[in-house]
Amino acid sequence: MSDMSSIGRRVRTRRSAREWQRLICEQADSGMGQGEFCRQRGLATSSFRNWKRRLEASASPTEDTIGSAFVELTAREPDTGSDVEVELELGSGVVLRVRRR
């Protein structure tokens, strides 16, 4: 005799942050909207959105995420007597300052 009470109910699955990150990347690569992707995968859209927001907020730059964002800078000698200052805004409130006096 089968248990009929579970028919039509979603089975809760605990996923790690790494698993959610993989699913978020798959959705982005799929060309599908979040709703459609979640329906096809049996995911709660609210959980998907919450994890996406959580992972984006805690993301720190890695080689994978910034590998194509490098810009070549060419240094040149400053005029005599002038100070050199370079300031780069890296996002998330991070600023890199290089000074030569």
C-alpha positions as CSV (number, residue, x, y, z in Angstrom):
1,M,0.0,0.0,0.0
2,S,1.5,3.4,-1.0
3,D,1.4,6.6,1.0
4,M,-1.0,8.9,-0.9
5,S,-0.3,11.9,1.3
6,S,2.9,12.7,-0.4
7,I,1.4,13.0,-3.9
8,G,1.7,16.5,-5.3
9,R,4.0,17.6,-2.4
10,R,7.5,18.9,-3.0
11,V,10.2,16.9,-1.3
12,R,12.6,19.2,0.6
13,T,16.2,18.9,-0.4
14,R,19.0,20.6,1.5
15,R,21.6,22.0,-0.9
16,S,25.0,23.4,-0.1
17,A,26.0,26.9,-1.2
18,R,28.2,25.3,-3.8
19,E,25.2,23.4,-5.2
20,W,23.1,26.6,-5.3
21,Q,26.0,28.4,-7.1
22,R,26.1,25.7,-9.7
23,L,22.3,25.9,-10.2
24,I,22.5,29.7,-10.5
25,C,25.2,29.4,-13.1
26,E,23.2,26.8,-15.0
27,Q,20.2,29.1,-15.0
28,A,22.2,32.0,-16.3
29,D,23.7,29.8,-19.1
30,S,20.3,28.2,-20.0
31,G,18.7,31.3,-21.4
32,M,15.6,30.5,-19.4
33,G,14.0,32.9,-16.9
34,Q,14.2,32.0,-13.2
35,G,10.6,30.8,-13.0
36,E,10.8,28.4,-15.9
37,F,14.2,27.1,-14.8
38,C,12.9,26.5,-11.3
39,R,9.8,24.7,-12.5
40,Q,11.8,22.4,-14.7
41,R,14.2,21.6,-11.9
42,G,11.5,21.3,-9.1
43,L,13.0,24.3,-7.2
44,A,11.2,26.8,-5.2
45,T,11.6,30.1,-7.0
46,S,11.8,32.0,-3.6
47,S,14.7,29.8,-2.5
48,F,16.5,30.3,-5.8
49,R,16.2,34.0,-5.5
50,N,17.2,34.1,-1.8
51,W,20.3,32.0,-2.5
52,K,21.2,34.1,-5.6
53,R,21.0,37.3,-3.5
54,R,22.9,35.7,-0.6
55,L,25.7,34.4,-2.9
56,E,26.0,37.7,-4.8
57,A,26.3,39.6,-1.5
58,S,29.0,37.4,-0.2
59,A,30.9,37.0,-3.4
60,S,34.5,38.0,-3.4
61,P,36.5,38.4,-6.6
62,T,38.2,35.2,-7.7
63,E,40.2,34.3,-10.8
64,D,37.0,32.9,-12.4
65,T,35.0,36.1,-11.9
66,I,37.6,38.7,-12.7
67,G,39.8,36.9,-15.2
68,S,38.5,38.8,-18.2
69,A,38.3,42.1,-16.4
70,F,42.0,42.9,-16.4
71,V,43.1,46.1,-18.0
72,E,46.7,46.8,-19.1
73,L,48.1,49.9,-17.6
74,T,51.3,51.5,-18.9
75,A,53.4,53.4,-16.5
76,R,55.5,56.4,-17.5
77,E,57.8,58.6,-15.6
78,P,56.2,61.7,-14.1
79,D,57.3,65.2,-14.7
80,T,60.1,66.1,-12.3
81,G,58.7,67.5,-9.0
82,S,55.2,66.1,-9.4
83,D,53.5,63.6,-7.2
84,V,52.0,60.5,-8.7
85,E,48.7,59.1,-7.4
86,V,46.6,56.4,-8.9
87,E,43.2,55.4,-7.4
88,L,41.2,52.4,-8.5
89,E,37.7,51.8,-7.3
90,L,37.3,48.0,-7.3
91,G,33.6,47.9,-6.2
92,S,31.9,47.0,-3.0
93,G,33.5,50.0,-1.3
94,V,37.1,48.8,-2.0
95,V,39.6,51.4,-3.2
96,L,43.2,50.8,-4.2
97,R,45.5,53.9,-3.9
98,V,49.1,54.0,-5.1
99,R,51.1,57.1,-4.2
100,R,54.6,58.1,-5.0
101,R,56.1,61.2,-3.4
